[in-house]
Amino acid sequence: MLTNYLTTLLLTSLLMKQSEIVTTLIIVVVIFSILLILGVRKSYKLKKENEELNNMNTEISDEEDTYKDFTDGHMYDNK
């Protein structure tokens, strides 16, 4: 009778520990899944913004800058 009780107590304590481990693992997996989803979302947004910036840079670089002579200013005595 006592051994049966101890065996039952031992099995329930093992099951409790096992269920606590499973619960903890589920919580950890959920947290890391949320972080992974947020990271992928942020990566997608950064990639999209990078493409927009690349398109903007090509539009700006298409304009030709003409050379301006700045020596005609008042600081230079052009006599």
C-alpha positions in Angstrom: 0.0 0.0 0.0 2.8 2.4 0.9 4.9 1.5 -2.1 1.8 2.0 -4.3 1.3 5.5 -2.8 4.9 6.4 -3.2 4.9 5.2 -6.8 1.8 7.2 -7.6 3.3 10.3 -5.8 6.6 9.9 -7.8 4.7 9.5 -11.1 2.5 12.6 -10.5 5.6 14.6 -9.5 7.3 13.5 -12.7 4.3 14.4 -14.7 4.1 17.8 -13.1 7.7 18.5 -13.9 7.2 17.3 -17.4 4.1 19.5 -17.9 5.9 22.5 -16.4 8.8 21.9 -18.9 6.3 21.6 -21.8 4.6 24.8 -20.7 7.9 26.6 -20.4 9.0 25.4 -23.8 5.7 26.5 -25.4 6.1 30.0 -23.9 9.7 30.2 -25.1 8.7 29.1 -28.6 5.9 31.7 -28.8 8.2 34.5 -27.7 10.9 33.6 -30.2 8.2 33.2 -32.9 7.0 36.7 -32.2 10.5 38.1 -32.3 11.2 36.2 -35.6 8.0 37.6 -37.2 8.9 41.1 -36.1 12.4 40.7 -37.4 11.2 39.5 -40.8 8.7 42.4 -41.0 11.4 44.9 -40.1 13.7 43.4 -42.7 10.9 43.7 -45.4 10.3 47.4 -44.5 14.1 48.2 -44.6 14.4 46.5 -48.0 11.5 48.4 -49.4 12.9 51.7 -48.0 16.3 50.9 -49.5 14.8 50.3 -52.9 13.0 53.7 -52.6 16.3 55.4 -51.7 18.1 53.8 -54.6 15.4 55.0 -57.0 15.7 58.5 -55.6 19.5 58.5 -55.9 19.3 57.6 -59.6 16.9 60.4 -60.3 19.2 62.9 -58.6 22.4 61.6 -60.2 20.8 62.0 -63.7 20.9 65.8 -63.3 24.1 67.3 -64.6 25.8 69.8 -62.3 27.5 72.6 -64.3 30.7 74.1 -63.0 30.3 77.5 -61.3 33.2 79.8 -60.9 33.1 81.1 -57.4 36.2 83.4 -57.8 33.9 86.2 -59.0 32.9 86.9 -55.5 33.7 90.0 -53.4 36.4 88.2 -51.5 38.6 87.9 -54.6 40.0 91.0 -56.1 39.6 90.5 -59.8 41.0 93.6 -61.3 
